[in-house]
Amino acid sequence: MIIFDGVTKRYQDGTVAVDDLSMEVPGGAITVLVGPSGCGKTTSLRMINRMVDATSGRILLGGRDVREIDPATLRRGIGYVIQHAGLFPHRRIVDNVATVPYLLGWNRKKARARAMELIELVGLDPKLATRYPFQLSGGQQQRVGVARALAADPPVLLMDEPFSAVDPVVRTGLQDELLRLQSELRKTIVFVTHDIDEAIKLGDTVAVLHTGGRLAQMAGPATLLSEPVDGFVREFLGRDRGIRRLSFISAKDVRLDPAPADLAVGGDDRPIGLRVDGRLVPYGTFDPESDSMRAALDAALLSPDGTAVAVDGDGRVLGVATREALDAVLRKYAGGLPDQRAPADQRAPADQRAPAGEGSPA
């Protein structure tokens, strides 16, 4: 657990970046700091590993004031991932990942073996280990940055807008990868972003910071969306916060009807398209076992008749969800959502993926 106890950061020119911040960051979970530019979220993150020192107040890491720990020693025990990966351009990928183990005195063989384990863990081809950073894509470099941060198996991982410099498709993949890793590793992660959708997708807890470095609200994503404490939080969440709440409703409860005759299905039971006026048109799909109602409604909107095609994990047709079936689930939850997140390995990140059937059929 990380505790901020009345933490303030004031610079010499009088600027207050963080103002009397008190909050508890739970262990083994992802806490996201989100807010507009100038709200102190990055400063708050950097005060944890003493890249910035607080003016007043205390930050406790495992019950110990971080100011009592030598900065270099502190940082070697905390993983840190930044926006552009920050890789050493003259080092091969395997040695970039092994940076902290080398600093800790590990021998070359042990450090490289650990690096190779992590390269595979973050979903990279081991063949990339001998390449240099400039030979990798932006998304691959960010994965290397995550692997390097995990190299010495630190209990705490700090991530400062790590996915904001890549394109939306790669960003979604990196978010999903982080959730997968967290389901296995259960690190204490503090994640900074300005994107509320990213915060809601990744965070077990979300802390919204007000301009001037004050904590506006800290809660689980479902509570944050349904019960914003004031106008600032409500405005920051946006007018479509009701749509975002659908990410917390599973699509498992949707009643499925048999696939209609106008749904063209291939020999492998995968949908090909919908027959409309003698031609095949695009359709939307969702997986009831893993997706949210947000994904199911998105699939319905992609279909010409508002019917969402349900598929299993292998893309085979299970049936269809009609408008009436989708409405029934929405009415069931109209009274509000519990503030309860599924474990990271059971979440449905697919609510932000493009439906499998989107696009014109071949």
NORKA-V199942 format. One record per residue. RES is the residue in one small letter. SS is DSSP state (h for helix, s for strand, l for the rest). NEAR is the number of other ideal C-beta (glycine too) atoms within 8 Angstrom. Layout:
[[RES;SS;NEAR] [RES;SS;NEAR]]
This chain:
[[m;l;10] [i;s;12] [i;s;10] [f;s;14] [d;s;9] [g;s;10] [v;s;16] [t;s;14] [k;s;14] [r;s;9] [y;l;8] [q;l;3] [d;l;4] [g;l;6] [t;l;6] [v;s;11] [a;s;9] [v;s;13] [d;s;9] [d;s;8] [l;s;15] [s;s;9] [m;s;9] [e;s;7] [v;s;12] [p;l;10] [g;l;7] [g;l;6] [a;l;10] [i;s;11] [t;s;14] [v;s;14] [l;s;13] [v;s;15] [g;s;13] [p;l;7] [s;l;4] [g;l;6] [c;l;11] [g;l;15] [k;h;12] [t;h;9] [t;h;12] [s;h;15] [l;h;12] [r;h;12] [m;h;16] [i;h;14] [n;l;12] [r;l;13] [m;l;6] [v;l;8] [d;l;6] [a;l;13] [t;l;7] [s;s;7] [g;s;13] [r;s;11] [i;s;15] [l;s;12] [l;s;11] [g;l;6] [g;l;5] [r;s;8] [d;s;8] [v;h;13] [r;h;9] [e;h;5] [i;l;11] [d;l;5] [p;h;8] [a;h;6] [t;h;8] [l;h;13] [r;h;11] [r;h;10] [g;l;9] [i;s;12] [g;s;12] [y;s;11] [v;s;13] [i;l;10] [q;l;8] [h;l;6] [a;l;11] [g;l;5] [l;l;12] [f;l;8] [p;l;7] [h;l;4] [r;l;10] [r;s;9] [i;h;17] [v;h;12] [d;h;12] [n;h;13] [v;h;14] [a;l;14] [t;h;12] [v;h;10] [p;h;13] [y;h;11] [l;h;7] [l;l;8] [g;l;4] [w;l;10] [n;l;5] [r;h;7] [k;h;6] [k;h;9] [a;h;13] [r;h;11] [a;h;8] [r;h;13] [a;h;16] [m;h;11] [e;h;8] [l;h;13] [i;h;16] [e;h;9] [l;h;9] [v;l;13] [g;l;6] [l;l;12] [d;l;4] [p;h;8] [k;h;5] [l;h;12] [a;h;11] [t;h;7] [r;l;9] [y;s;9] [p;h;13] [f;h;5] [q;h;6] [l;l;11] [s;l;6] [g;h;10] [g;h;10] [q;h;10] [q;h;13] [q;h;15] [r;h;13] [v;h;18] [g;h;14] [v;h;14] [a;h;15] [r;h;14] [a;h;12] [l;h;16] [a;l;15] [a;l;10] [d;l;5] [p;l;11] [p;l;8] [v;s;14] [l;s;14] [l;s;14] [m;s;12] [d;s;12] [e;l;12] [p;l;13] [f;l;11] [s;l;10] [a;l;8] [v;l;10] [d;l;6] [p;h;5] [v;h;6] [v;h;12] [r;h;12] [t;h;11] [g;h;9] [l;h;14] [q;h;14] [d;h;9] [e;h;12] [l;h;10] [l;h;13] [r;h;10] [l;h;12] [q;h;12] [s;h;10] [e;h;7] [l;h;7] [r;l;7] [k;l;12] [t;s;13] [i;s;12] [v;s;14] [f;s;13] [v;s;12] [t;s;12] [h;l;9] [d;l;8] [i;h;10] [d;h;8] [e;h;12] [a;h;14] [i;h;13] [k;h;11] [l;h;12] [g;l;12] [d;l;9] [t;s;13] [v;s;14] [a;s;12] [v;s;13] [l;s;14] [h;s;11] [t;l;7] [g;l;9] [g;l;16] [r;s;9] [l;s;11] [a;s;12] [q;s;11] [m;s;8] [a;s;10] [g;l;11] [p;h;13] [a;h;13] [t;h;9] [l;h;15] [l;h;15] [s;h;8] [e;l;7] [p;l;10] [v;l;6] [d;l;8] [g;h;5] [f;h;8] [v;h;13] [r;h;9] [e;h;7] [f;h;12] [l;h;11] [g;l;8] [r;l;3] [d;l;6] [r;h;11] [g;h;7] [i;h;7] [r;h;14] [r;h;12] [l;h;12] [s;h;13] [f;h;10] [i;l;13] [s;s;8] [a;h;16] [k;h;6] [d;h;7] [v;l;14] [r;l;7] [l;l;10] [d;s;10] [p;l;5] [a;l;9] [p;l;8] [a;l;3] [d;l;7] [l;s;13] [a;s;11] [v;s;9] [g;l;8] [g;l;3] [d;l;5] [d;l;7] [r;s;10] [p;s;14] [i;s;9] [g;s;12] [l;s;13] [r;s;10] [v;s;9] [d;l;3] [g;l;4] [r;s;6] [l;s;10] [v;s;11] [p;l;12] [y;l;13] [g;l;15] [t;s;14] [f;s;17] [d;l;13] [p;l;12] [e;l;7] [s;l;7] [d;l;13] [s;s;14] [m;h;14] [r;h;12] [a;h;16] [a;h;16] [l;h;11] [d;h;12] [a;h;17] [a;h;14] [l;h;8] [l;h;11] [s;l;14] [p;l;6] [d;l;5] [g;l;9] [t;l;11] [a;s;16] [v;s;16] [a;s;14] [v;s;15] [d;l;8] [g;l;6] [d;l;5] [g;l;9] [r;s;9] [v;s;12] [l;s;8] [g;s;9] [v;s;13] [a;s;17] [t;l;9] [r;h;8] [e;h;6] [a;h;12] [l;h;15] [d;h;8] [a;h;9] [v;h;13] [l;h;10] [r;h;7] [k;h;7] [y;l;9] [a;l;6] [g;l;3] [g;l;6] [l;l;10] [p;l;5] [d;l;7] [q;l;6] [r;l;9] [a;l;7] [p;l;7] [a;h;11] [d;h;8] [q;h;5] [r;l;9] [a;l;12] [p;h;11] [a;h;11] [d;h;13] [q;h;8] [r;l;8] [a;l;4] [p;l;12] [a;l;7] [g;l;14] [e;l;8] [g;l;5] [s;l;7] [p;l;9] [a;l;3]]
